[in-house]
Amino acid sequence: MRTLGLLLAIVGSLLATTAGAQTSCAPDGRPIDPYYENDTLAEWPQEAQRFKSNGELVSRQSDRLWLALDGGKSIELVDCPYGDDGYHFLYERYDQAGRFYVVRKSSHDDFSYVLVMMPTGRLYTVYGAPVWTSEKSKFLSIGCSLQPPRATLVIHALDGAELATEAEFELPCDAESCSARWDHQSWISVTCTPRDGGGKKGKEFVLMRSTTGAWNKFGR
């Protein structure tokens, strides 16, 4: 009985230190994506180089990306190699300002970033790499693509250990490719370039935060 109790205690301890895992999708009769092995074998050595900056926090075992969380807990992101809707995760970096991991999530016809909050293990999806203000109070992300269709600039702010959307603006991504920069913590400049080239000038505008905290768009 004492041995059984000890075993149960060990198991309970192991469960307590794991925040959870994003489990892989079931095969359901679907074949493994033929590009999965080629893509991951080419990308994992580069990812391993990025591990060196945070070796005690991140590691990989085959299709499982392990991330350390606060309180001795951890989380695993597990690839899904099956079918056309399969995907795989790649560690990008640890963001000290936001206390989250930036992880790329790639598939045949989609690309996004998963932000894994270190305090909680909660996951947030954004469609562009975080671009912080100089004083690290908030960041923006841009999703501007034709396939899949995305056309938004989102301003994100930390609310404790959670991520909140402060504002969101549509972009003319159906005809132009857009980029943005922080000129000030309350001022964002957006520049768009026509996709068909031809020397035409695209849209340019600014996003400004008023004293009330609301963001407004100015320009053409």
Rosetta blueprint (number, residue, H / E / L):
1 M L
2 R H
3 T H
4 L H
5 G H
6 L H
7 L H
8 L H
9 A H
10 I H
11 V H
12 G H
13 S H
14 L H
15 L H
16 A H
17 T L
18 T L
19 A L
20 G E
21 A E
22 Q E
23 T L
24 S L
25 C L
26 A L
27 P L
28 D L
29 G L
30 R L
31 P L
32 I E
33 D L
34 P H
35 Y H
36 Y H
37 E H
38 N H
39 D H
40 T H
41 L H
42 A H
43 E H
44 W H
45 P H
46 Q H
47 E H
48 A H
49 Q H
50 R H
51 F H
52 K H
53 S H
54 N H
55 G L
56 E L
57 L L
58 V E
59 S E
60 R E
61 Q E
62 S L
63 D L
64 R E
65 L E
66 W E
67 L E
68 A E
69 L L
70 D H
71 G H
72 G H
73 K L
74 S E
75 I E
76 E E
77 L E
78 V E
79 D L
80 C E
81 P L
82 Y E
83 G L
84 D L
85 D L
86 G L
87 Y E
88 H E
89 F E
90 L E
91 Y E
92 E E
93 R E
94 Y E
95 D E
96 Q L
97 A L
98 G L
99 R L
100 F E
101 Y E
102 V E
103 V E
104 R E
105 K E
106 S E
107 S E
108 H L
109 D L
110 D E
111 F E
112 S E
113 Y E
114 V E
115 L E
116 V E
117 M E
118 M L
119 P L
120 T L
121 G L
122 R L
123 L E
124 Y E
125 T E
126 V E
127 Y L
128 G L
129 A L
130 P L
131 V E
132 W E
133 T L
134 S L
135 E L
136 K L
137 S L
138 K E
139 F E
140 L E
141 S E
142 I E
143 G E
144 C E
145 S E
146 L L
147 Q L
148 P L
149 P L
150 R E
151 A E
152 T E
153 L E
154 V E
155 I E
156 H E
157 A E
158 L E
159 D E
160 G L
161 A L
162 E E
163 L E
164 A E
165 T E
166 E E
167 A E
168 E E
169 F E
170 E E
171 L L
172 P L
173 C L
174 D L
175 A L
176 E E
177 S E
178 C E
179 S E
180 A E
181 R E
182 W E
183 D E
184 H E
185 Q L
186 S L
187 W E
188 I E
189 S E
190 V E
191 T E
192 C E
193 T E
194 P E
195 R L
196 D L
197 G L
198 G L
199 G L
200 K L
201 K L
202 G L
203 K L
204 E E
205 F E
206 V E
207 L E
208 M E
209 R E
210 S L
211 T L
212 T L
213 G L
214 A L
215 W E
216 N E
217 K E
218 F E
219 G E
220 R L
